[in-house]
């Protein structure tokens, strides 16, 4: 009996802790993350490492947009340190992979929802291939931006083709919502198809072949 009571008390405490943590995360997403309270453990002993980047001394949690900016800056530093030949080869691979990802996404964008279950349990759900396409397209546009930084000739060819090289990319967020995925797919598919054609011309100019 005592062990059962102990288990129930433990579960109750765990539920309270989990609820409090969930509430902190919800507040963090609803408001800009600051340096007052750790959103993971609720601790108040935070140390600023970089602009808008803090670390909790109690649990080690890193919070603040500055961490992502720092990681991006470190990645750019690593790219800048590549020898010219390796940088050019990496850029060629990025452009080729981006073009293939765009082509591969066109089919799932034609069929954004599928049926699941049968009878009264039948319902429309997002085609899992759409989610893969969204991730691949995000990586593709990031790869194109990286290629423009690594290889000056690629940057010139992309800009000549009016291809954005400043990190801008279509918003793929609506593909993750069953209520908006069909409309978003209908708008994104022609845009991705056009981008694929533009990138194909760029790759031909740079003599990049599959």
C-alpha positions in Angstrom: 0.0 0.0 0.0 2.8 2.4 1.0 4.5 1.7 -2.3 1.3 2.4 -4.2 0.8 5.7 -2.4 4.4 6.6 -3.1 4.0 5.9 -6.7 0.8 8.0 -6.9 2.5 10.9 -5.2 5.5 10.6 -7.6 3.2 10.6 -10.6 1.3 13.6 -9.2 4.4 15.6 -8.7 5.7 14.6 -12.1 2.5 15.8 -13.7 2.7 19.1 -11.9 6.3 19.6 -13.0 5.5 18.7 -16.6 2.5 21.0 -16.6 4.6 23.9 -15.3 7.3 23.2 -17.8 4.7 23.1 -20.6 3.3 26.4 -19.4 6.8 27.9 -19.5 7.4 26.7 -23.0 3.9 28.0 -24.1 4.8 31.4 -22.6 8.2 31.4 -24.3 6.6 30.7 -27.7 4.0 33.4 -27.1 6.5 36.1 -26.1 10.0 36.9 -27.0 12.5 34.8 -25.0 14.4 36.9 -22.5 17.0 36.4 -19.8 14.8 36.4 -16.7 13.7 32.8 -16.5 14.9 29.5 -18.0 12.0 28.1 -20.1 13.2 24.5 -19.4 13.6 24.4 -15.6 12.3 27.8 -14.4 15.7 28.7 -13.0 16.7 32.4 -12.8 20.5 32.0 -13.0 21.2 32.7 -16.6 24.5 33.8 -18.2 24.6 35.7 -21.5 27.0 34.1 -23.9 26.3 36.2 -27.0 23.8 38.9 -28.0 20.3 37.6 -27.3 21.8 34.2 -26.2 21.7 32.9 -22.7 22.5 29.6 -21.0 21.0 28.3 -17.8 23.6 27.4 -15.1 21.1 25.0 -13.5 20.2 22.8 -16.4 22.4 24.0 -19.3 19.5 25.0 -21.5 20.4 27.5 -24.2 17.7 30.1 -25.1 17.4 33.1 -27.2 17.5 33.8 -31.0 21.2 34.6 -30.7 22.2 30.9 -30.5 20.8 30.3 -34.0 22.5 33.4 -35.3 25.7 32.2 -33.7 25.4 28.8 -35.4 24.8 30.4 -38.7 27.8 32.6 -38.3 30.0 29.7 -37.4 28.8 27.8 -40.4 29.6 30.7 -42.7 33.1 30.9 -41.1 33.6 27.2 -41.9 32.5 27.7 -45.5 34.8 30.7 -45.9 37.8 28.6 -44.7 37.3 26.0 -47.5 40.0 25.9 -50.2 38.6 27.3 -53.6 38.5 23.9 -55.3 36.5 22.3 -52.4 34.2 25.3 -52.2 33.5 25.1 -55.9 32.8 21.3 -55.7 30.5 21.7 -52.7 28.6 24.5 -54.5 28.2 22.3 -57.6 26.8 19.5 -55.5 24.4 21.9 -53.7 23.0 23.2 -57.0 22.6 19.7 -58.5 20.9 18.4 -55.4 18.6 21.4 -55.2 17.5 20.9 -58.8 16.8 17.2 -58.1 14.9 18.0 -55.0 12.7 20.5 -56.8 11.8 18.0 -59.5 11.1 15.3 -57.0 8.7 17.6 -55.1 6.4 18.2 -58.1 4.6 14.8 -57.9 3.7 15.0 -54.2 2.6 18.6 -54.6 0.0 17.3 -57.1 -1.5 15.0 -54.4 -1.3 16.9 -51.1 -3.9 14.9 -49.2 -4.7 11.2 -49.0 -7.5 9.2 -47.4 -6.9 7.2 -44.2 -9.1 4.6 -42.6 -12.4 3.3 -43.9 -16.1 3.7 -43.4 -17.0 6.3 -40.7 -13.3 6.4 -39.7 -12.2 7.6 -43.1 -10.6 11.0 -43.2 -8.3 13.2 -45.2 -4.8 13.5 -44.0 -1.7 15.2 -45.3 0.3 13.1 -47.8 3.5 12.1 -45.9 5.4 12.7 -49.1 4.4 16.4 -48.9 6.2 16.7 -45.6 9.4 15.2 -47.0 9.1 17.5 -50.0 8.8 20.6 -47.7 11.9 19.6 -45.8 13.8 18.8 -49.0 12.8 22.1 -50.6 13.9 24.0 -47.5 17.3 22.4 -47.7 17.4 23.0 -51.5 16.9 26.8 -51.2 19.4 26.9 -48.3 21.8 25.0 -50.5 21.4 27.5 -53.3 22.2 30.4 -51.0 25.3 28.5 -49.8 26.4 27.8 -53.3 26.2 31.5 -54.2 28.5 32.3 -51.3 31.0 29.5 -52.0 31.3 30.0 -55.8 31.3 33.6 -57.1 30.5 32.4 -60.7 27.4 30.5 -59.3 26.3 33.6 -57.5 26.5 35.7 -60.7 24.7 33.0 -62.7 21.9 32.8 -60.1 21.4 36.5 -59.9 21.4 36.8 -63.7 18.6 34.2 -63.7 16.8 36.4 -61.1 17.1 33.6 -58.6 17.1 34.9 -55.0 20.4 34.2 -53.3 19.8 36.2 -50.0 18.1 33.3 -48.2 14.5 34.1 -49.3 12.4 31.1 -50.1 8.7 30.2 -50.5 6.8 29.7 -47.2 6.3 26.0 -46.8 4.5 26.3 -43.4 1.1 25.9 -44.9 2.0 22.4 -46.2 2.0 21.2 -42.6 -1.7 22.0 -42.0 -4.4 19.8 -43.5 -6.7 22.8 -43.8 -4.3 24.8 -46.0 -2.2 22.2 -47.6 -4.3 21.8 -50.8 -4.4 25.6 -51.5 -0.7 26.0 -50.6 0.3 23.1 -52.9 -1.7 24.5 -55.8 0.2 27.8 -55.4 3.6 26.3 -54.7 3.8 23.7 -57.5 4.0 26.2 -60.4 6.5 28.3 -58.4 8.7 25.3 -57.7 8.4 24.2 -61.3 9.5 27.6 -62.5 12.4 27.7 -60.0 13.5 24.2 -61.3 13.6 25.5 -64.8 15.6 28.6 -63.8 18.0 26.4 -61.8 18.4 24.0 -64.7 19.4 26.9 -67.0 21.9 28.1 -64.3 23.4 24.6 -64.0 23.7 24.3 -67.8 25.5 27.7 -67.8 27.9 26.4 -65.1 28.2 23.1 -66.9 26.8 21.1 -64.0 25.3 17.8 -65.1 23.7 14.9 -63.3 
